[in-house]
Amino acid sequence: MAWNDNGDQGPWGKKKPSSSGDQNAPDLDELLRQGQENIRRMMGGGGSGGPGGRKPLFNKNFIGLIAAVGIGLWSLTGFYRVKEGEKAVILQFGKINRTAEPGLRYHIPSPIEQALVVPVSTINVIQSGNTPGGQDKRAFALRGENVQDLMITGDENLIKLRFTVQWFVKDISHFLFNDPRPHETVKFSAESAVREVIAQTSLNHALTTGKAKIIQDSKVLLQKLLDEYHVGIEVAKVNLEEVNPPDTVIDSFRDVQRARADLESKINEAKAYQNSIIPVARGQGRQLIENAEGAKQAIIELAKGEAGRFISVLRAYQKAPEVTLTRLRIENSEEVLANVPKYIMSGDKASQGVLPYLPLKQIAKTSGGNK
């Protein structure tokens, strides 16, 4: 045993109180009683008294103080702060009571009122594709493709399109209470809107010049859907991140595009050559026509002049035949003999004793000039 065989000590090594009542040994019961009395006095109980010789553990003043402190602490829980770019909705017994703008605000503490703070100026972004649940296994022949990124164009071709949507909260009450999952609503509505727009667009137009129209039409249609759902969301922007043919056919598609580009280049070169040749040919043709017109007009005018001169001579001849014939002979002689050397010898005496003369030098010059 832990104590001695003589039984004078207890298990704690202290001497047990004797039956004679040793006054110097501590009494455990007495110590517990004194401790209880001290606690009663501290709590406002004091000494013995009242029915049964004992007073209540807490008096009325102490209970009132505790209640006042509790009410004060509960009232302080009604203070809250709304930061810039945020807005708060105050619920009173679960119903919307009012809204609060940025600043230090107060509402009746819970459970009477509750404040829900939502950032209304924050731009939220959702991205197409890769929805929870993984990739659709019905990817048919396009292995490795995410069918959520594949869309059918208006000319029944497949196109791989990825986009993002930027949005913010427009109506906080609608945002909080009309839809339990507004982010998913925006995502699914955006995919539906973009697919509808792509279904009305040809593949070539979507890959080249139609991207701006796709963005604008998708934004308008998405905003219309969200307004019909009353989710309190405003679409800020729709961005096309990727617009390509499916990965499995993109190499072939690029070959086709390069062939089309070469075709367009050759057509442009042919048109440029055509535009350079045709104006020159037209100019030369116009010049030939104008030259022919000028020659024609000159011949006509010359013929008219000769005819007019003949008519004038005829009229003169009809009036004075002899005089006209003499004048014509003289004019013809002047015309014929104008460039011929002339030797005039008059009378019979002039011809006597004159040797015949042959101008060889002049004949040689004349014949050489004709050559």
C-alpha positions in Angstrom: 0.0 0.0 0.0 1.0 3.6 -0.4 0.8 4.4 3.3 2.7 2.8 6.2 1.5 -0.3 7.9 0.9 1.6 11.1 -1.9 3.5 9.4 -0.7 6.9 10.6 -0.4 8.4 7.1 -2.8 8.7 4.2 -2.1 8.1 0.6 -0.8 11.6 0.1 1.9 11.2 2.7 0.0 13.3 5.3 -0.9 12.1 8.7 -4.5 11.1 9.1 -6.5 13.1 11.6 -6.8 11.2 14.9 -10.0 10.4 16.6 -9.2 12.8 19.3 -9.6 15.8 16.8 -6.1 17.2 16.4 -6.6 21.0 15.8 -3.3 21.5 13.9 -4.1 19.1 11.1 -6.0 20.6 8.0 -9.6 19.5 7.5 -10.4 19.0 3.8 -14.1 19.5 4.2 -13.5 22.8 6.0 -11.3 24.0 3.2 -14.0 23.2 0.6 -16.7 25.0 2.6 -14.6 28.1 3.0 -13.9 28.2 -0.7 -17.6 28.0 -1.5 -18.3 30.8 0.9 -15.6 33.0 -0.7 -17.1 32.4 -4.1 -20.6 33.4 -2.8 -19.3 36.6 -1.4 -17.5 37.5 -4.7 -20.7 36.9 -6.6 -22.7 39.1 -4.2 -24.0 36.4 -1.8 -22.3 37.3 1.5 -22.6 35.2 4.6 -25.4 33.0 5.9 -28.9 34.3 5.8 -32.3 33.9 4.3 -34.2 30.7 4.1 -32.1 27.8 5.1 -29.3 30.1 6.1 -28.1 30.7 2.4 -28.4 33.6 -0.1 -28.9 33.3 -3.9 -25.8 32.9 -6.1 -26.5 36.0 -8.3 -28.3 39.1 -7.3 -30.5 41.3 -9.5 -27.8 44.0 -10.1 -25.3 41.5 -11.5 -27.9 39.9 -13.8 -28.9 43.4 -15.2 -25.2 44.2 -15.8 -24.7 41.0 -17.7 -27.8 41.6 -19.8 -26.8 45.2 -20.6 -23.4 44.1 -21.8 -24.9 41.3 -23.9 -27.3 43.7 -25.5 -24.5 46.2 -26.2 -22.3 43.5 -27.9 -25.3 42.3 -29.9 -26.0 45.8 -31.1 -22.4 46.3 -32.2 -22.7 43.4 -34.6 -25.1 45.5 -36.8 -22.2 47.7 -38.1 -20.8 46.8 -41.5 -18.8 48.5 -44.3 -19.6 48.7 -48.0 -16.5 49.4 -50.0 -16.2 51.4 -53.2 -17.5 49.4 -56.2 -19.8 47.4 -53.9 -23.4 47.5 -53.0 -25.4 45.9 -50.2 -28.9 44.5 -49.8 -30.5 44.5 -46.4 -32.8 41.6 -45.7 -35.4 42.0 -42.9 -36.7 38.6 -41.8 -35.5 37.1 -45.1 -37.2 39.8 -47.4 -35.5 42.6 -49.2 -35.9 45.8 -47.3 -33.5 48.3 -48.8 -30.1 48.7 -50.5 -27.0 50.4 -49.2 -24.3 52.5 -51.0 -20.6 52.5 -50.1 -19.7 53.7 -46.6 -20.0 52.6 -43.0 -23.6 51.4 -42.5 -25.8 49.9 -39.8 -28.6 47.4 -39.7 -30.6 45.7 -36.9 -28.4 42.8 -35.9 -29.3 39.2 -36.9 -31.6 37.5 -36.9 -33.8 40.5 -37.5 -31.8 42.0 -40.4 -29.0 40.7 -42.5 -26.6 42.5 -45.0 -25.4 40.9 -48.2 -22.6 42.8 -49.9 -21.9 42.2 -53.6 -19.1 43.8 -55.8 -21.0 45.5 -58.6 -18.1 47.1 -60.5 -15.9 44.0 -60.7 -15.6 42.7 -64.2 -16.2 38.9 -64.2 -14.9 36.7 -67.0 -16.2 33.3 -68.2 -14.6 31.2 -70.8 -16.2 28.8 -73.3 -15.6 25.1 -73.2 -14.3 22.7 -70.5 -17.5 22.7 -68.4 -17.7 20.6 -65.2 -18.2 17.0 -66.1 -15.3 16.7 -68.5 -15.2 16.4 -72.2 -18.1 14.9 -74.1 -17.2 11.4 -75.3 -19.3 11.7 -78.4 -16.4 13.2 -80.3 -17.1 10.9 -83.3 -14.1 11.0 -85.8 -12.4 14.1 -84.3 -10.3 12.4 -81.7 -8.7 14.8 -79.3 -11.1 17.6 -80.0 -13.4 19.1 -77.4 -16.8 19.1 -79.0 -17.8 22.0 -76.8 -15.5 24.2 -79.0 -16.9 22.9 -82.3 -19.7 24.7 -84.0 -21.6 24.3 -87.3 -21.5 27.2 -89.7 -24.3 28.3 -92.0 -22.7 26.4 -94.9 -22.6 23.2 -92.8 -18.9 23.2 -92.0 -17.3 22.6 -88.6 -15.3 25.5 -87.0 -13.4 25.5 -83.7 -14.3 28.6 -81.8 -13.3 29.7 -78.3 -14.5 32.9 -76.7 -14.6 34.8 -73.4 -17.4 37.0 -72.0 -16.9 39.9 -69.6 -19.8 40.9 -67.4 -20.8 42.8 -64.2 -23.7 43.0 -61.9 -26.4 45.4 -63.0 -29.2 44.7 -60.5 -28.0 43.3 -57.2 -31.5 42.0 -56.0 -32.1 40.1 -59.2 -28.5 38.8 -59.2 -28.8 37.5 -55.6 -32.3 36.0 -55.6 -33.5 35.2 -59.2 -30.9 32.7 -60.1 -29.0 30.5 -57.7 -26.1 29.9 -60.2 -25.8 33.1 -62.3 -22.2 32.3 -63.4 -23.4 29.1 -65.1 -26.4 30.9 -66.6 -24.0 33.4 -68.2 -21.8 30.6 -69.6 -24.6 28.5 -71.0 -26.4 31.5 -72.5 -23.2 32.8 -74.1 -22.6 29.4 -75.7 -26.1 29.3 -77.0 -25.9 32.9 -78.4 -22.6 32.3 -80.2 -23.7 29.0 -81.7 -26.9 30.7 -83.0 -24.8 33.5 -84.6 -22.3 31.0 -86.1 -25.1 28.9 -87.6 -26.0 32.0 -89.7 -22.4 32.7 -90.8 -20.4 31.0 -93.6 -17.1 29.4 -92.7 -15.0 31.7 -95.0 -16.8 34.8 -93.6 -16.2 33.6 -90.0 -12.5 33.0 -90.6 -11.8 36.3 -92.4 -13.9 39.4 -92.3 -16.9 38.4 -90.3 -15.3 38.3 -86.8 -16.4 41.8 -85.8 -20.0 41.1 -86.8 -20.0 37.8 -84.9 -18.8 39.6 -81.7 -21.5 42.3 -82.0 -24.4 40.0 -82.8 -23.4 37.6 -80.0 -23.3 40.4 -77.5 -26.7 41.7 -78.5 -28.3 38.2 -78.4 -26.6 37.3 -75.1 -27.8 40.5 -73.4 -31.3 39.8 -74.7 -31.3 36.3 -73.2 -30.0 37.5 -69.8 -32.7 40.2 -69.7 -35.3 37.6 -70.3 -34.0 35.5 -67.4 -33.9 38.6 -65.1 -30.5 37.7 -63.6 -29.4 41.3 -63.2 -26.3 41.0 -65.3 -24.9 43.4 -67.9 -22.6 42.1 -70.7 -19.5 44.3 -71.1 -17.7 42.6 -73.9 -17.5 39.4 -76.0 -14.0 38.4 -77.2 -13.1 35.7 -79.8 -10.0 33.9 -78.5 -9.6 31.4 -81.3 -11.4 30.9 -84.6 -9.9 28.0 -86.7 -10.9 24.9 -88.5 -10.8 21.7 -86.4 -7.3 20.5 -85.5 -7.6 17.3 -87.5 -8.2 19.1 -90.8 -6.4 22.4 -90.2 -3.4 21.4 -92.4 -5.6 20.6 -95.3 -7.6 23.7 -94.7 -4.4 25.8 -94.8 -3.4 24.2 -98.1 -6.8 25.1 -99.5 -6.4 28.6 -98.2 -2.9 28.9 -99.8 -4.3 27.6 -103.1 -7.1 30.2 -102.9 -4.6 32.9 -102.2 -2.5 31.9 -105.2 -5.6 31.9 -107.3 -6.5 35.4 -106.2 -2.9 36.5 -106.8 -3.0 35.1 -110.4 -6.4 36.7 -111.0 -5.1 40.0 -109.8 -2.0 39.8 -112.0 -4.2 39.0 -115.0 -6.5 41.9 -114.3 -3.5 44.2 -113.9 -2.1 43.1 -117.3 -5.5 43.4 -118.8 -5.8 46.9 -117.4 -2.4 47.9 -118.8 -3.0 46.4 -122.3 -6.5 47.3 -123.1 -6.2 51.1 -122.6 -3.1 51.2 -124.9 -4.9 49.2 -127.6 -8.0 51.4 -127.3 -5.8 54.5 -127.6 -4.1 53.1 -130.7 -7.4 52.2 -132.2 -8.8 55.6 -131.5 -5.7 57.2 -133.1 -6.1 55.1 -136.2 -9.7 56.0 -136.5 -9.0 59.7 -136.1 -6.2 59.6 -138.7 -8.5 57.8 -141.1 -11.2 60.4 -140.4 -8.7 63.2 -141.1 -7.5 61.6 -144.4 -11.1 61.1 -145.4 -12.0 64.7 -144.7 -8.9 65.9 -146.6 -9.7 63.9 -149.7 -13.3 65.0 -149.6 -12.3 68.6 -149.3 -9.7 68.2 -152.1 -12.3 66.6 -154.3 -14.8 69.4 -153.6 -12.1 72.0 -154.4 -11.2 70.4 -157.7 -14.9 69.9 -158.6 -15.5 73.6 -157.8 -12.6 74.7 -159.9 -13.8 72.6 -162.8 -17.2 74.0 -162.5 -15.9 77.5 -162.5 -13.7 76.8 -165.6 -16.7 75.2 -167.3 -18.8 78.3 -166.6 -16.1 80.6 -168.0 -15.7 78.4 -171.1 -19.4 78.5 -171.7 -19.3 82.3 -171.6 -16.0 82.8 -173.7 -14.7 79.6 -175.3 -11.8 81.1 -177.2 -10.5 83.2 -174.4 -10.8 80.3 -172.0 -9.0 77.8 -174.3 -6.2 80.3 -174.8 -5.9 80.9 -171.0 -5.9 77.1 -170.4 -3.1 76.6 -173.0 -1.0 79.3 -171.5 -1.5 77.9 -167.9 -0.6 74.4 -169.1 2.5 75.7 -170.9 3.6 77.5 -167.8 3.1 74.4 -165.7 5.0 72.2 -168.2 7.8 74.5 -169.0 8.3 75.9 -165.5 11.4 73.7 -164.8 12.7 73.1 -168.3 15.6 75.2 -169.7 14.4 77.3 -172.6 16.3 78.6 -175.7 14.5 81.1 -177.8 15.7 82.0 -181.4 13.5 84.2 -183.5 13.5 84.7 -187.3 15.1 82.8 -190.1 18.4 84.7 -189.8 18.8 83.6 -186.3 18.7 79.9 -187.3 21.3 80.4 -190.0 24.9 79.6 -189.1 23.9 78.2 -185.7 25.2 74.7 -184.9 22.9 72.2 -183.2 23.6 72.3 -179.5 23.1 69.3 -177.1 23.4 70.2 -173.4 25.1 66.9 -172.2 26.0 68.3 -168.7 22.5 69.3 -167.9 21.1 66.0 -169.2 23.6 64.1 -167.0 22.6 66.2 -164.0 19.0 65.6 -164.7 19.3 61.9 -165.1 21.5 61.6 -162.0 18.9 63.5 -160.0 16.2 61.1 -161.1 18.2 58.2 -159.9 
